[in-house]
Amino acid sequence: MRTVFDAEVDPALIDRALAASSLGSVWLDMPRPRHPALTRSASCDLAVIGAGYTGLWTALHAAERHPDWRIVLIDGHRVGWAASGRNGGFVDASLTHGENNGKTRWPNEIEKLDAMGRDNLDGMQADIARLGLDTEWQRTGMLTVATEPHQIDWLAQAAAAGEGAFLDREAVRAQVDSPTYQAGLFERATCALVHPAKLAIELARACADAGVHIHEHTDARSINSGGAVLRIETPQAVITARQAVLATNVFPSLLRRNSFHVVPVYDYVLATEPLTDAQLSRIGWHGRQGVGDCANQFHYYRLTMDNRIVWGGYDAVYHFGRKVKAGYEDRPTTYRKLAAHFFVTFPQLDDVTFSHRWAGAIDTNTRFCAHWGMARNGRVAYVNGFTGLGVGAARFAADVCLDLLDGTPTERTELEMVRKRPLPFPPEPLASMGIQATRWSLDRADHAAGQRNLLLRSLDALGLGFDS
């Protein structure tokens, strides 16, 4: 069975559209403030390792909770340079990678988790407004589209459950005009859009204004707890700290126990040149909603403030050996596939070209949303495993880490989601075999009207199933 995205697209059209694209995130293609590397040893109350969203929110909220603390935030590269500067800029309220994943894993907590997720999204918006952060924040909502007949029922069921307003074919195409759309589900309250790199840059500014010491190009090599304080070794200096938060996302943890809990899965993205008014008028999109389809291998896309279309998803790739490598980022086959799917979705835009192509490593665990832990006699907290929905969840995760270090139980720390860790991935070659088999099975399900094969049903029964 073929899907709409199996349609043939003229290779010459793809060649022309990609010809002038540069390798690198469109978000990071802007001037960014620099923070000095740490060149001499330092002591602090709290050391935060990793200057992506989780580390930035951790440092900022720690400074607000404890204004008398000395807080040091370090990153081995630059603020926001990894996943925080390479994502699609969707800020989802979900803390559980979607309603279905949350219901399956924590049925007794899902109402509380949903409420906490909405409160977190509202709190993020309030923080941005309170601190005057220039992040291009837009609360324009999320449009989920059906591109295959069997997906229409999925959206109708979600609407009946109160998850949004159902749109038939005519109504959804009145919002964004694509011949591939057969139905839609629109939800305004649970999704916002943001400029990912500006969010990181502005959070760093707010951290610095709050007294946080930020150091780029300062790579943490080890953490030693054999004394009264933690010792964090960097190539240039040693940081001594009373407490630490590890916010290293997909990169190797300083704790051996985390070696098998996260694998890097590469996500690939394209950005167009800014659309002219005439080009944009061909597809409507007057509400500037975020858009995603509801296949297992799904696409997500949105407009930037200067009317580029950022188009990503579908071809998530795991590379044998669970390594993060710059060489994995330029994958012509995937970029050509994404371009082809773009023109299937919007044949009206056959004169559009792409300005940027890029990739980033997603930190994936076996439950597909964040997990937390403590180490070094309660002096180190850590979190990772966001699996692609971390732009909003990182703020919640940061607050959980601070709660854990404070040592006083809170509504957040009492969650089963926080208290329990996911199962680890097996070592290679089993990890690669399992991930590739699962990915193949998800693709087959998309080509079989959503019917899940024995492998997927078995993973579902074991609590390891993926439902996007």
Number of C-alpha atoms within 10 A of each C-alpha: 8 11 12 15 18 13 11 11 17 9 12 8 17 21 13 14 22 21 12 12 18 15 14 19 24 22 20 18 11 9 6 12 10 13 17 12 19 23 13 9 13 13 17 18 16 27 29 26 26 27 32 30 32 33 32 33 24 30 34 25 18 23 21 14 11 12 13 10 15 17 26 23 27 28 26 19 16 20 30 25 20 23 23 27 25 23 28 30 27 25 25 24 27 24 29 26 23 17 18 14 22 23 15 16 16 15 12 12 14 20 14 13 23 19 14 18 21 20 14 22 26 16 15 18 16 12 13 18 13 9 12 11 19 15 19 14 20 18 17 17 22 25 25 24 28 24 22 22 12 15 21 22 12 14 25 19 14 15 18 12 9 10 16 22 17 24 23 19 19 13 14 22 21 15 19 21 20 20 15 18 23 21 24 30 24 22 18 15 16 20 22 23 25 20 22 26 29 22 25 25 25 19 28 28 19 20 24 17 12 17 19 24 20 25 22 19 19 24 21 22 12 13 19 13 17 9 7 9 17 24 21 23 18 20 12 14 17 20 21 23 23 16 22 30 25 23 27 23 30 25 20 16 20 17 14 8 10 15 16 16 20 28 29 25 22 20 23 24 28 30 27 22 17 19 18 12 9 8 15 17 13 15 18 15 18 11 11 21 25 26 23 20 22 22 22 18 17 15 19 19 22 23 23 20 14 10 16 21 21 22 25 27 21 21 21 17 18 21 16 15 13 20 16 19 11 10 7 15 18 15 13 11 10 18 21 17 16 23 26 23 21 22 22 21 18 18 18 17 16 14 12 22 22 23 21 21 25 22 26 26 29 28 26 23 25 20 23 25 25 27 21 20 18 16 13 15 7 14 20 24 23 27 24 27 25 26 24 20 26 31 25 25 26 26 21 22 29 26 19 22 27 21 18 23 18 13 11 8 10 12 10 20 19 10 14 13 22 18 12 11 16 19 14 17 19 12 12 12 10 12 19 19 12 15 18 16 14 18 20 11 19 23 18 17 18 22 17 15 16 16 15 17 14 10 15 21 14 13 13 15 11 9 16 20 19 18 18 15
